[in-house]
Amino acid sequence: MQKEMSKIKKISLVDQALLRLRENLITETYPAGSELPSEFELAEQFGVSKLTMRAALRQLAGEGWIEIHHGRPSKVLNYRQRIGLNLLPELLTAFPDYIVSHQAFSFYRRFMQWLSGHVYISACRKAKPSDRPILEEIIRQFREDMNFIEVWETEFLFHDELVRISENIVLMMLRNTHVNIMRSLIASGAIIEPPYPVSFLIEYTAKLINAICENNETALRSLFRELEKRSKRTLDHMFDHIAKSLIE
């Protein structure tokens, strides 16, 4: 794991201790149901202060890896039943040997497509004429000279507005989780390209707005099938790069 550990030299001691603890739990150095060494023993082992280790353990407990018992050893929980998607970017970046696989990315790609489809349909069923100017204002922000992060952020903004129109809080929460994952992967350098060329996004989102604001579900489904054909090639390329960049 030396290669992965070399990536965290500039982060705080708490975060470095947290990464090491997660590694020990994923590799079952401390298996589910066992007891962690004491705060003092872990601090000695990792070469950090008790205060640093205490902060790392508290965050670890908040994420669902352990259960802290004051006055007695902390209990290791079954992380497979506890951790959520919010940790995916950190685990992908820190532990690609354990996490990264084409099968996992293929599943996440299908989740992205499922989520987009439901956002479109829900917005189509709820859209009002007054929503059109807001959506059109967002797509006017697309420019050919944008950098890839600006393209992603404008794309996020457009879909966030569709989620608002849908009035579906579950879709909102799923969408927020997905956006946080993508932003983390962009920040890590795993994503270095926009989701689609800007010219395609301008053309496609304009068609989407027409179908959604006219409550035309038939036209919308046809558009989404068109996007699925294109997105398979685009997303395969994107996730191949993510996997390659994390493993290397």
C-alpha positions in Angstrom: 0.0 0.0 0.0 3.0 2.3 -0.2 1.9 3.7 -3.5 -1.5 4.8 -2.1 0.0 6.2 1.1 2.3 8.4 -0.9 -0.7 10.3 -2.1 -1.7 11.7 1.3 1.5 13.4 2.5 -0.1 16.9 2.3 -3.3 16.1 4.2 -3.7 16.5 7.9 -2.5 14.0 10.5 -6.1 13.2 11.4 -6.9 12.3 7.8 -3.8 10.2 7.4 -4.6 8.3 10.6 -8.2 7.9 9.3 -7.0 6.4 6.0 -4.7 4.0 7.8 -7.6 2.9 10.1 -9.9 2.4 7.2 -7.3 0.3 5.5 -6.9 -1.9 8.5 -10.7 -2.3 8.7 -11.1 -3.1 5.0 -8.3 -5.6 5.1 -9.8 -7.1 8.3 -6.7 -6.5 10.3 -9.4 -5.7 12.8 -12.3 -7.9 11.8 -15.9 -7.2 12.5 -16.9 -8.0 16.1 -13.3 -7.6 17.4 -12.0 -4.8 19.7 -9.7 -2.0 18.5 -6.5 -1.4 20.4 -6.8 1.4 22.9 -6.6 5.1 21.8 -3.1 5.3 23.4 -1.9 2.1 21.6 -3.1 3.3 18.2 -1.5 6.7 18.7 1.8 5.0 19.5 1.5 2.7 16.6 0.7 5.5 14.1 3.1 8.0 15.6 0.5 10.6 16.3 -0.8 12.3 19.5 -3.8 10.9 21.4 -5.7 14.0 20.5 -5.2 13.3 16.8 -6.1 9.7 17.2 -9.2 10.6 19.2 -10.4 12.9 16.4 -9.8 10.1 13.8 -11.7 7.6 15.8 -14.6 9.9 16.3 -14.9 10.4 12.5 -14.5 6.7 12.0 -17.4 6.1 14.3 -19.5 8.7 12.6 -19.0 6.9 9.3 -20.2 3.6 10.7 -16.9 1.6 11.0 -16.7 1.4 14.8 -18.7 1.9 17.9 -17.0 3.8 20.7 -17.5 2.7 24.3 -16.1 5.1 26.8 -14.0 3.3 29.4 -13.6 0.2 27.4 -12.3 -0.8 23.9 -14.1 0.4 20.8 -16.0 -2.4 18.9 -15.4 -3.0 15.2 -18.6 -3.0 13.2 -19.3 -4.8 9.9 -18.5 -2.0 7.5 -20.3 -3.8 4.6 -23.6 -3.1 6.4 -22.8 0.4 7.5 -20.9 2.7 5.1 -22.6 4.7 2.4 -21.8 6.1 -1.0 -20.5 9.3 0.5 -17.3 7.5 1.2 -16.9 6.1 -2.4 -14.5 8.8 -3.7 -12.1 8.5 -0.7 -12.1 4.7 -0.9 -11.6 4.7 -4.6 -8.7 7.1 -4.4 -7.0 5.5 -1.3 -7.6 1.8 -1.9 -8.0 1.0 -5.6 -6.6 -2.5 -5.1 -9.7 -3.3 -3.0 -12.4 -1.2 -4.5 -11.8 -0.5 -8.2 -13.3 -2.9 -10.8 -14.9 -2.5 -14.2 -17.9 -4.3 -12.8 -18.3 -1.8 -10.0 -18.0 1.1 -12.5 -20.5 -0.6 -14.8 -23.0 -0.8 -12.0 -22.5 2.9 -11.1 -22.9 3.9 -14.8 -26.3 2.1 -14.8 -27.2 3.9 -11.6 -26.3 7.3 -13.2 -28.5 6.5 -16.2 -31.4 5.3 -14.0 -31.2 8.4 -11.9 -31.1 10.7 -14.9 -34.1 9.0 -16.4 -36.2 9.3 -13.3 -35.2 13.0 -12.8 -36.3 13.7 -16.4 -39.7 11.9 -16.1 -40.5 13.3 -12.7 -39.7 16.9 -13.9 -41.7 16.3 -17.1 -44.8 15.4 -15.1 -44.5 18.4 -12.8 -43.1 21.2 -15.1 -45.0 24.4 -15.6 -44.6 27.1 -18.3 -42.8 29.3 -15.8 -40.0 26.7 -15.5 -38.8 27.2 -19.1 -37.1 30.6 -18.7 -35.1 29.3 -15.7 -33.9 26.2 -17.6 -33.1 28.2 -20.7 -31.0 30.6 -18.7 -28.9 27.8 -17.4 -28.1 26.3 -20.8 -27.1 29.8 -22.1 -24.2 29.4 -19.7 -22.7 26.7 -21.8 -19.8 28.1 -23.9 -17.3 26.4 -26.2 -14.3 27.9 -24.3 -15.4 26.6 -20.9 -13.0 24.3 -19.0 -14.2 20.8 -18.2 -15.0 21.7 -14.5 -17.2 24.6 -15.6 -19.0 22.2 -18.0 -19.6 19.7 -15.2 -20.9 22.4 -12.8 -23.3 23.8 -15.4 -24.6 20.3 -16.1 -25.0 19.8 -12.3 -26.9 23.1 -12.1 -29.3 22.1 -14.9 -30.1 18.7 -13.4 -30.5 20.3 -9.9 -33.2 22.6 -11.3 -34.9 19.5 -12.9 -34.9 17.9 -9.4 -36.4 21.0 -7.9 -39.2 20.9 -10.6 -39.8 17.2 -9.8 -40.6 18.0 -6.1 -39.2 14.5 -5.3 -37.1 14.6 -2.1 -35.8 11.1 -2.6 -34.5 12.0 -6.1 -33.0 15.1 -4.6 -31.0 13.1 -2.0 -29.8 10.6 -4.5 -28.8 13.4 -6.9 -26.9 15.2 -4.1 -25.0 12.1 -3.3 -24.1 11.5 -7.0 -23.0 15.1 -7.4 -20.8 14.9 -4.3 -19.2 11.8 -5.7 -18.5 13.3 -9.1 -17.0 16.5 -7.6 -14.7 14.4 -5.4 -13.5 12.4 -8.4 -13.0 15.6 -10.4 -11.0 17.1 -7.5 -8.9 13.9 -7.2 -7.9 14.2 -10.9 -9.7 11.0 -11.8 -12.1 12.9 -14.1 -10.4 15.2 -16.6 -13.0 15.6 -19.3 -16.5 17.1 -19.6 -19.4 14.6 -19.7 -20.2 15.4 -23.4 -19.0 18.1 -25.9 -20.5 21.5 -25.2 -22.1 21.6 -28.7 -23.9 18.4 -28.0 -25.0 19.6 -24.5 -26.5 22.8 -25.9 -28.4 20.9 -28.6 -29.6 18.1 -26.4 -30.6 20.2 -23.3 -32.6 22.5 -25.6 -34.6 19.5 -26.8 -35.0 18.3 -23.2 -36.4 21.6 -22.1 -39.0 21.5 -24.9 -40.1 18.0 -24.0 -40.2 18.6 -20.3 -41.9 22.0 -20.3 -44.5 20.7 -22.8 -45.1 17.7 -20.5 -44.4 15.5 -23.5 -43.3 12.2 -21.9 -43.3 10.3 -25.2 -40.8 12.8 -26.8 -38.8 12.8 -23.6 -38.4 9.0 -23.6 -37.3 9.1 -27.2 -34.6 11.7 -26.4 -33.4 9.7 -23.4 -33.0 6.6 -25.6 -30.9 8.7 -27.9 -28.8 9.8 -24.9 -28.3 6.3 -23.6 -26.8 5.2 -26.9 -24.3 8.0 -26.8 -23.7 7.9 -23.1 -22.7 4.3 -23.1 -19.7 5.1 -25.3 -18.9 8.3 -23.4 -19.3 6.9 -19.9 -17.3 3.8 -20.8 -14.4 6.0 -21.9 -14.8 8.2 -18.8 -14.8 5.3 -16.3 -12.0 3.5 -18.1 -9.9 6.6 -17.4 -11.1 6.8 -13.8 -10.1 3.2 -13.2 -6.8 3.6 -14.9 -5.9 6.8 -13.1 -6.7 5.4 -9.7 -4.9 2.1 -10.2 -1.8 3.8 -11.6 
